[in-house]
Amino acid sequence: MRPNRLREIWARGEAAINGWLTIPTGFSAETMAHQGWDSLTVDLQHGVVDYPAAVNMFTAISTTDTVPMARVPWLDPGILMKVLDAGAYAVICPMINTREEAERLVAATHYPPGGTRSFGPIRGLLYGGPDYAQHANDTIVVFAMIETRQGLDNLEEILAVPGLDAVYIGPSDLSLALGCRPTFDDVDPPVAEAIQHIQARAKAHGKIAGCHNGTPEYALKRIAMGFQFVTIASDARLMAAGAQQVLGTVRGALPGGGAGY
């Protein structure tokens, strides 16, 4: 089976740099993949992406060594199994709040006897190889999102679940859950404390900690804190920021701000 580069990066003690895909086209996914991200996450929760678009995006990512990932909309065995069958090598599941939910996540993403995943990797075989079934349980990476007060309260029990590889922090939702303003980077003190706590407890349990970031500067801060998986912005945000920079440069150099040119 094709190795999972995320596991190789982590085995070296390094951090993986993840990109985020919200635009439902294979071409934009392929363009992002060719920029050298370690992994790219197709966002089926908040991105404007449905399952057929996700399959095309996984195919496009596969033109590179970038690891194809998916964030599913919810803890639902059907979509978890389908994104894995489509070739995702890692899944992020939002709103994991209890040990029981973490156990259900692990079960849906592992073949028996380690879980209850149904067999039918229609594209997973093409991406992973003919021995996919024998090695999928040890190759696929499973993230649980910790982004609620309940999830934070039950963190120790969630981290103790066998087969769960990593936790992922959504700072905006975690901020709302803690009564703070929703933001990625410059979070309020209670959220900053919670983020540090999640990373420390994940490390203690031998799990990987990941975090969403709005800027590369904050991604570097998270890596310095011990995070081994950092996401930076998204395809839509990067496209908008690039366009704003180009327009600002040109209009700023023209008389009257460039209006009418």
Secondary structure, DSSP 8 states (H G I E B T S, - for coil): ----HHHHHHHTT--EEEEEE-S--HHHHHHHHTTT-SEEEEESSSSS--HHHHHHHHHHHTTSS-EEEEE-SSS-HHHHHHHHHTT-SEEEES---SHHHHHHHHHHTS-TTS----S--TTHHHHH-TTHHHHHHHHSEEEEEE-SHHHHHTHHHHHTSTT--EEEE-HHHHHHHTTS---SSS--HHHHHHHHHHHHHHHHTT-EEEEEESSHHHHHHHHHHT-SEEEE--HHHHHHHHHHHHHHHHHHHSGGGGTT-
